[in-house]
Amino acid sequence: MLAVSTTTDPTTPSDPTGRNAVPNQAPHAIQNAGRTAGRFVRRHWKLLVVSAVTGALLAVAVIVVRWWTHPDVFGPDIDNGLAATGSRALERSQVTIGVTYPAPVEPSAVLTFRSVPVAEFGKNTAHATVTFSLCEGTFTGAIGSAYGTGRRYCARLVPIVAGTQYPYPSTDEYIVATVTPRTTGRVVLTGADFNYSMDRAHWWRRGVDHIDMHIVIGRVR
């Protein structure tokens, strides 16, 4: 029988017990990473603190600037213009709608309009124009909706332009919108932008206050 002998390379001795196995380097790598991070924090802690404080200040500044440039005196819960009319002849289609209403409290702010309010349409095939005015009421209550300019319900009806002042809320003065179709078609008024500034007591806040509305004028014929 042929005997087979085995030899072991002297440069790679057999290690059946595993005593010469290469140790796991992962714990050492984690420890080294931790030491490196610690040294970075110790060396740059001032920069990190300054960066955190700067970020916080910038966030606060953004919030303050937005608050200052987005006045919301009228607010989302205001009883906005809401009306619908049926089909009307063009010469009788003009309608006036109450937008804000008198309140039995003293004014908390004086608004100074910076420009003419801008109407927002969902549809305007009748090429209607909208005039926003201040109405000083002649009776208890206010205009909900009325055909025409609404002048007979107002002791004073003043169109809002740049420089018009409005103590709000007011016990007898409120905003109305007069919608005047210019041709046959339909009109859906969905909102309006009021650009105004406030008084000293309100930090002179200024900007655009958006009011949602829903005024539908049926077919103008």
C-alpha positions in Angstrom: 0.0 0.0 0.0 1.2 3.4 -0.9 1.7 5.6 2.1 0.7 9.3 1.8 2.5 11.8 4.0 1.4 15.4 4.7 3.6 18.3 5.6 2.8 21.7 6.9 4.3 24.8 5.4 6.7 26.1 8.1 5.6 29.7 7.3 1.9 28.9 8.1 1.9 26.6 11.1 -1.2 24.6 12.0 -3.3 26.2 14.8 -6.1 23.7 15.6 -6.9 25.6 18.8 -7.4 29.0 17.1 -5.1 30.7 19.5 -3.4 32.7 16.7 -6.7 33.9 15.0 -6.8 37.5 14.0 -8.9 39.5 16.7 -12.1 41.3 15.8 -11.2 45.0 15.0 -14.8 46.4 15.2 -14.8 47.5 18.9 -11.5 49.3 18.4 -12.9 51.1 15.3 -16.0 52.2 17.3 -13.8 53.4 20.1 -11.5 55.4 17.7 -14.6 57.0 16.0 -15.9 58.0 19.4 -12.6 59.5 20.4 -12.5 61.4 17.1 -16.0 62.8 17.6 -15.2 63.8 21.1 -12.0 65.6 20.1 -14.0 67.5 17.3 -16.7 68.6 19.8 -14.1 69.8 22.3 -12.2 71.7 19.7 -15.2 73.2 17.9 -17.9 73.5 20.7 -18.0 77.3 20.4 -18.7 77.1 16.7 -21.4 74.4 17.2 -23.1 76.6 19.9 -23.0 79.7 17.7 -24.4 77.7 14.7 -27.3 76.4 16.9 -28.1 79.8 18.3 -27.9 81.4 14.8 -30.3 78.8 13.4 -32.8 79.4 16.2 -32.6 83.2 15.7 -33.2 82.8 12.0 -36.2 80.6 12.6 -37.7 83.2 15.0 -37.0 86.0 12.6 -38.8 84.2 9.7 -41.9 83.7 12.0 -41.8 87.3 13.2 -41.4 88.8 9.6 -44.3 86.6 8.3 -46.5 87.7 11.2 -45.7 91.4 10.7 -46.3 91.2 6.9 -49.4 89.1 7.0 -52.0 91.0 9.1 -55.2 89.0 9.7 -57.6 91.5 11.4 -60.5 90.2 9.4 -59.6 86.6 10.3 -60.7 83.3 8.8 -63.9 83.2 10.7 -65.4 86.4 9.5 -69.0 86.3 8.2 -67.8 86.9 4.6 -69.9 87.8 1.6 -72.3 85.0 0.8 -75.0 85.5 -1.8 -76.6 84.1 -4.9 -78.9 85.7 -7.4 -81.1 84.3 -10.1 -81.1 85.3 -13.8 -81.3 89.0 -14.3 -81.3 91.5 -17.1 -78.0 93.3 -17.5 -79.4 96.7 -16.5 -80.7 95.2 -13.2 -77.9 92.8 -12.4 -75.8 95.1 -10.2 -75.7 93.7 -6.6 -74.1 94.9 -3.3 -73.0 92.4 -0.7 -71.9 93.0 2.9 -68.4 91.8 3.5 -67.7 92.8 7.1 -70.4 93.9 9.6 -70.8 96.3 12.5 -69.9 95.0 15.9 -71.2 96.3 19.3 -67.7 97.0 20.6 -65.2 99.8 20.4 -62.6 99.7 17.6 -59.5 97.8 18.5 -57.4 98.9 15.5 -57.3 101.6 12.9 -56.6 100.2 9.4 -55.2 102.4 6.7 -55.7 100.9 3.2 -52.6 101.0 1.0 -54.3 100.3 -2.2 -57.7 99.5 -3.8 -58.9 96.0 -2.7 -58.5 93.4 -5.4 -61.3 91.0 -6.2 -60.7 87.3 -6.9 -63.0 85.6 -9.4 -63.8 81.9 -9.9 -65.7 82.9 -13.1 -66.4 86.2 -14.8 -67.7 85.8 -18.3 -69.9 88.9 -17.6 -66.7 91.0 -17.3 -67.9 92.3 -14.0 -66.1 95.0 -11.9 -66.1 95.1 -8.1 -66.0 98.2 -6.0 -65.3 97.8 -2.2 -66.7 100.7 -0.1 -67.2 101.7 3.5 -70.9 102.0 4.3 -72.1 103.9 7.3 -75.4 102.3 8.2 -78.7 104.2 8.5 -80.5 101.4 10.4 -79.9 98.7 12.9 -78.1 95.9 11.1 -76.4 95.9 7.8 -76.7 95.0 4.1 -76.8 91.3 3.5 -77.4 91.6 -0.2 -79.3 94.2 -2.2 -79.6 95.0 -5.8 -78.0 98.3 -6.9 -75.3 100.2 -5.2 -76.7 99.9 -1.7 -76.6 103.6 -1.3 -80.1 103.9 0.1 -79.0 101.8 3.0 -75.9 103.9 3.8 -75.8 107.4 5.3 -72.3 107.6 3.7 -70.9 105.3 1.0 -67.1 105.8 0.4 -65.1 103.7 -2.1 -62.0 102.3 -0.5 -58.8 103.7 -2.1 -55.2 104.2 -0.9 -55.3 106.2 2.3 -58.8 105.3 3.3 -59.0 104.7 7.1 -61.3 102.2 8.8 -61.6 101.8 12.5 -62.2 98.1 13.0 -64.4 96.7 14.3 -66.9 99.6 14.1 -70.3 100.0 15.6 -71.8 101.5 12.4 -69.3 101.3 9.6 -68.7 98.2 7.5 -67.3 97.0 4.1 -69.6 96.3 1.2 -68.8 94.9 -2.3 -70.7 96.2 -5.3 -70.6 93.8 -8.2 -71.4 95.4 -11.6 -71.6 93.0 -14.7 -70.7 94.7 -17.9 -72.1 92.2 -20.4 -74.1 89.0 -20.5 -72.6 86.0 -18.7 -72.0 84.7 -15.2 -70.0 85.9 -12.2 -68.6 84.0 -9.3 -66.6 86.1 -6.8 -64.5 83.9 -4.6 -62.5 86.3 -2.5 -60.7 89.6 -2.1 -57.3 90.9 -1.0 -57.2 93.9 1.3 -53.8 95.6 1.6 -53.6 97.8 4.7 -51.3 98.9 7.5 -52.2 99.0 11.2 -51.6 101.6 13.9 -48.9 101.9 16.5 -50.7 99.8 19.1 -50.4 96.9 16.6 -46.8 97.4 15.7 -47.6 99.0 12.3 -48.2 95.6 10.8 -48.8 95.8 7.1 -49.5 93.5 4.2 -52.4 91.7 2.4 -55.3 90.2 4.3 -57.2 87.7 2.2 -61.0 87.2 2.7 -62.8 84.2 1.2 -66.2 85.0 -0.3 -68.8 83.2 -2.3 -71.0 85.5 -4.4 -72.7 84.0 -7.4 -74.6 86.1 -9.9 -76.8 83.9 -12.1 -77.0 84.3 -15.8 -76.9 88.0 -16.8 -79.0 88.3 -20.0 
